[in-house]
Amino acid sequence: MAGCLGGGDEIVIGSDIPYRPFEYETTEGELVGFDVEIAQAVFTDQLGYEHRFKPTSFDGIIPALKNGNFRVIMSAMTITEERAEEIDFSDPYFTAYQTVVVLKNGDISSKEDLKGKTVGVQKGTTGAAAADSLKEEFDGNLNIQRYDQIPGAFDALRNNQVVAVINDNTVNAEFVNQSDSVTFLEGSGAAEEQGKNAPPYLTLTVEEYGIGFRQDDDEFRKEVNGALETIRENGTYDEIYSKYFSG
């Protein structure tokens, strides 16, 4: 199975690119990011496999994995019950929150202000699912515009085509840090409710990322879990984390 679907000793990784700071290309065309360095540490440094990333649309990434287009998914993917019915996950390797980014000079200052407005999300993501849940909370009084990739949603916010973007906190933070015109929507939310060390802005969900595997690849999944544990214990994980995330 490994030789057929993983490319021999090369592990092919399905990933939606760009998704800064997890996987994105520099102006020189080099693929970098948190997931990229974790993959290097796990698959190559610890397990001894060659590896490469294969760009794949996120809304079709699970069917592509099951069809054998690549060996694993590593794409800032949240572990959910629905996804776990189709694929297996590694142990969690990252905690994230769904958050809301708005224009600084706009009229959205609280979650309630989103009622009747249009928000932007990326197709197939837990950000889209969080928007769907918010729409239910608002009794249907929310419009959701879905984009193939998250930069499309960010562009729509800058162009006043949506009033907010709902997406992972670290990816939203990259957008906020690079633009003087946008900010996080403030407020208490899911992190506080679950007793987490909450960031200083509204959190709609608390989520864990995992590496995705086909359900017939359990031995390899166990190898990867062992490597994840090792890089946490030897400090490699913390070194990579501090490079991409502050605080």
C-alpha positions, 0 to 999 in steps of 0.5 A: 500500500505504501509503495502504491499510494505513497510513492515508494519512500516518498510521502506525498502530502495533500494540502490547500496552498496558500494558507498562511502561515501554515503553507504558502509560497515565498516570492521566490517560489519556496514552500514554507510554513508551520505545516511544512516544517512540521512535515519535515521534522516528522516525515523526513527527520524522524521517520526517514521518508522523502516527502513533497506537498501536492496542492489540492483544493480543500473542499475536495481534499478528503475524496482525493486522499481516499482516491489515492492522490496522496498519502496523507493530508496536512492542511491545517485540518480540524479533527471533526466527527464528520471527517473522522467517519471518512478518514483517520487522524493523527494525534492533535498537533495544533489548537485553533479557534474560529474567529471573525475579522472585520474592517476597522472603519466598518459598522461591525463591533459585536457578533450581533452586528453581523445579523442580516449581513454577508460574511466570507468563508473558505469552502469546506472549512470549519470556518464555513461550518462556524458561519453556518452555525451562526446563521442558525443562531441568527434564525437564518438572518445571515448571508454566507459567501463561500470562496475557493481559497481564503485570500478570495474572502480577504479580498472581498472584505477589503473591497466591501463585498462582505462585512467579515471573514470567519476563519482560523485565528492564526490565519486571520492574524496574518491578515490582520498583521499585514493590513492596517484596515482590518481587525479582530472582532472582539467579544467573549466566546467558545474559548472562555466557555470551555475554560481555555486560555482565550485570545483577546477576541471573539472565538466561535469554536475551539478546534484541534488540527490533525494529519489525515490518513486513509482508514487502511493506513493505521500502521503509518498513522502510529509511526507518525504519532510516535514522531509527533510525540518525539518532536514535542519532547525534544523541543523541535515542535516548540522551536517551529511554533515560536517561529510562526506564532507569537505569545 
